[in-house]
C-alpha cells in the first residue's frame, strides 16, 4: 500500500490514515466501491429486518383473529358436552 512506499508501519497508517490527496485514483475508486458495498449491505439488512418485523406483526394479528374465533367455539363445545353428559347421567 501507500504506507510501505513511504516507509511507514501499518499500525501508524491505520491510526493516521492518509488523506485522499495522496491516494491514486484507483485506490480512491476502490475505497468508494467498498463504501458503496458496505452501504448497500447495510441497507439490505435494514430492509430485511423491516420485512421480518412486518411479517411478525401480521402473524400476531392473524393469531389474535384466530383466537377470537376458536376460544368461544371451544367454550361452547365444552358447555354442550357438559350438558349432554349431565343429561345422560340423569337419565340412567
C-alpha positions as CSV (number, residue, x, y, z in Angstrom):
1,X,0.0,0.0,0.0
2,X,0.9,3.6,0.2
3,X,2.3,3.2,3.7
4,X,5.0,0.9,2.6
5,X,6.0,3.2,-0.2
6,X,6.7,5.9,2.4
7,X,8.4,3.5,4.8
8,X,5.7,3.8,7.4
9,X,4.4,1.0,9.6
10,X,0.9,-0.5,9.0
11,X,0.0,0.4,12.6
12,X,0.8,4.1,12.0
13,X,-1.2,4.1,8.8
14,X,-4.2,2.5,10.5
15,X,-4.1,5.1,13.3
16,X,-3.4,8.1,11.0
17,X,-4.8,7.4,7.5
18,X,-3.5,9.4,4.6
19,X,-5.9,12.0,3.2
20,X,-7.3,11.3,-0.2
21,X,-4.8,13.8,-1.7
22,X,-2.1,11.1,-1.5
23,X,-4.1,8.3,-2.9
24,X,-4.1,7.2,-6.5
25,X,-7.4,7.3,-8.5
26,X,-7.5,3.5,-8.4
27,X,-7.3,3.4,-4.6
28,X,-9.9,6.2,-4.4
29,X,-12.2,4.1,-6.6
30,X,-11.6,1.0,-4.5
31,X,-12.5,2.9,-1.3
32,X,-15.6,4.4,-2.9
33,X,-16.7,0.9,-4.1
34,X,-16.1,-0.6,-0.6
35,X,-18.1,2.2,1.0
36,X,-20.9,1.7,-1.5
37,X,-20.9,-2.1,-0.9
38,X,-21.0,-1.6,2.8
39,X,-23.8,0.9,2.5
40,X,-25.8,-1.4,0.2
41,X,-25.2,-4.3,2.5
42,X,-26.5,-2.3,5.5
43,X,-29.5,-1.1,3.6
44,X,-30.4,-4.6,2.5
45,X,-30.1,-5.8,6.2
46,X,-32.3,-2.9,7.3
47,X,-34.9,-3.8,4.7
48,X,-34.7,-7.5,5.7
49,X,-35.3,-6.6,9.4
50,X,-38.2,-4.3,8.5
51,X,-39.8,-7.1,6.4
52,X,-39.4,-9.6,9.2
53,X,-40.9,-7.2,11.7
54,X,-43.9,-6.6,9.4
55,X,-44.3,-10.4,9.0
56,X,-44.2,-10.8,12.8
57,X,-46.9,-8.1,13.3
58,X,-49.1,-9.7,10.6
59,X,-48.7,-13.1,12.2
60,X,-49.7,-11.6,15.6
61,X,-52.8,-10.1,14.1
62,X,-53.7,-13.3,12.4
63,X,-53.2,-15.3,15.6
64,X,-55.4,-12.9,17.6
65,X,-58.1,-13.2,14.9
66,X,-58.0,-17.0,15.1
67,X,-58.1,-17.0,18.9
68,X,-61.1,-14.7,18.8
69,X,-63.0,-17.3,16.8
70,X,-61.6,-20.5,18.3
71,X,-61.9,-19.8,22.0
72,X,-65.7,-19.0,22.0
73,X,-66.3,-22.1,19.8
74,X,-64.3,-24.3,22.3
75,X,-66.2,-22.8,25.3
76,X,-69.5,-23.6,23.6
77,X,-68.4,-27.1,22.7
78,X,-67.4,-27.8,26.3
79,X,-70.7,-26.4,27.5
80,X,-72.7,-28.6,25.1
81,X,-70.6,-31.6,26.1
82,X,-71.1,-31.0,29.8
83,X,-74.8,-30.6,29.3
84,X,-75.0,-33.8,27.3
85,X,-73.1,-35.7,30.0
86,X,-75.3,-34.3,32.7
87,X,-78.5,-35.1,30.8
88,X,-77.4,-38.8,30.0
89,X,-76.2,-39.4,33.6
90,X,-79.5,-38.1,35.0
91,X,-81.5,-40.4,32.6
92,X,-79.6,-43.5,33.6
